[in-house]
Amino acid sequence: MAAQVLGQIEWETEDGVVPLVFRTIQYENGNTGVEAVDAETGEAWGVLSVNPSPMQARPAAGSFYLKDWSENADLAARFIELGVTEADAEQTLACGYEVAVLHRIVA
């Protein structure tokens, strides 16, 4: 599966503004994920998805579980603002003390 660019934002850091691109990734087990990378250097900034274990529910193609807590909270909020996914609050994945919600890519 080729990576699909889902959107781009300007991310403010202590050193200035970094253009970040959100794009799909494919985990080794075939599940879809989303990562943020520097648009200029390709440097990874974070993975915004959770890859379920084989014992957990596998998301449908084009869907992923969004990690929007801890160090991902601000970045995930900016990603959601792009409007390229639809959340399905009925479909969740337990991740320790947190819960990831299924998102379908609509872009």
C-alpha positions as CSV (number, residue, x, y, z in Angstrom):
1,M,0.0,0.0,0.0
2,A,1.4,3.4,-1.0
3,A,1.3,6.1,1.6
4,Q,-1.6,8.5,1.3
5,V,-1.1,12.1,2.3
6,L,-4.0,13.2,4.5
7,G,-3.0,16.8,5.1
8,Q,-0.4,19.2,6.2
9,I,-0.1,21.7,9.1
10,E,2.4,24.2,10.4
11,W,3.7,23.0,13.8
12,E,5.3,25.6,16.1
13,T,8.3,24.6,18.1
14,E,10.9,26.4,20.2
15,D,13.1,26.5,17.1
16,G,10.5,27.8,14.7
17,V,7.8,26.4,12.5
18,V,7.9,22.9,11.1
19,P,5.7,21.9,8.2
20,L,4.3,18.5,9.1
21,V,2.5,16.0,6.8
22,F,0.1,13.4,8.0
23,R,0.2,10.3,6.0
24,T,-0.9,6.7,6.1
25,I,1.4,3.8,7.0
26,Q,0.8,0.1,6.8
27,Y,1.9,-2.0,9.7
28,E,3.5,-5.4,9.1
29,N,0.3,-7.2,9.9
30,G,-1.6,-5.1,7.2
31,N,-3.4,-2.7,9.5
32,T,-3.5,1.0,8.5
33,G,-1.9,3.6,10.7
34,V,-1.1,7.4,10.5
35,E,2.1,9.1,11.1
36,A,3.3,12.8,11.1
37,V,6.6,13.6,9.3
38,D,8.5,16.7,8.6
39,A,7.5,17.7,5.0
40,E,11.0,18.9,4.2
41,T,13.3,16.3,5.8
42,G,11.0,13.3,6.1
43,E,11.9,13.0,9.8
44,A,9.3,11.2,11.8
45,W,7.4,13.3,14.4
46,G,5.0,10.8,15.7
47,V,2.7,7.9,15.1
48,L,-1.0,8.8,15.8
49,S,-2.3,5.3,15.6
50,V,-2.5,2.2,17.7
51,N,-1.8,-1.2,16.0
52,P,-4.1,-3.8,17.6
53,S,-2.7,-7.1,18.7
54,P,-3.9,-10.3,16.9
55,M,-6.2,-10.9,19.9
56,Q,-8.0,-7.6,19.4
57,A,-10.4,-6.3,16.8
58,R,-8.8,-5.6,13.5
59,P,-10.0,-2.3,11.9
60,A,-11.4,-2.4,8.4
61,A,-9.3,-1.2,5.5
62,G,-8.9,2.6,5.5
63,S,-9.7,2.7,9.3
64,F,-7.4,3.0,12.3
65,Y,-7.5,3.5,16.0
66,L,-6.3,7.1,16.9
67,K,-3.9,7.6,19.8
68,D,-5.0,11.0,21.1
69,W,-3.6,11.0,24.6
70,S,-0.3,11.7,26.3
71,E,2.4,13.1,24.0
72,N,0.0,12.7,21.0
73,A,-2.8,14.9,22.4
74,D,-1.9,18.2,20.7
75,L,-0.8,16.7,17.5
76,A,-3.9,14.5,17.3
77,A,-6.1,17.5,17.9
78,R,-4.6,19.3,15.0
79,F,-5.0,16.2,12.8
80,I,-8.7,15.9,13.7
81,E,-9.2,19.6,12.8
82,L,-8.2,18.7,9.2
83,G,-11.5,16.8,8.9
84,V,-10.1,13.9,6.9
85,T,-11.5,11.2,9.2
86,E,-14.8,10.3,10.8
87,A,-14.7,9.0,14.4
88,D,-16.8,6.0,15.3
89,A,-17.2,6.2,19.1
90,E,-19.0,2.9,19.2
91,Q,-15.7,1.1,18.0
92,T,-13.0,1.5,20.6
93,L,-9.8,-0.3,21.6
94,A,-8.6,-0.6,25.2
95,C,-5.0,0.5,25.5
96,G,-4.0,0.1,29.1
97,Y,-5.7,2.9,31.0
98,E,-6.7,4.7,27.8
99,V,-9.1,4.0,24.9
100,A,-8.5,4.5,21.2
101,V,-11.4,5.4,19.0
102,L,-11.8,4.0,15.5
103,H,-11.4,6.6,12.7
104,R,-12.3,6.1,9.1
105,I,-10.3,8.0,6.5
106,V,-12.7,10.0,4.3
107,A,-10.2,12.1,2.4
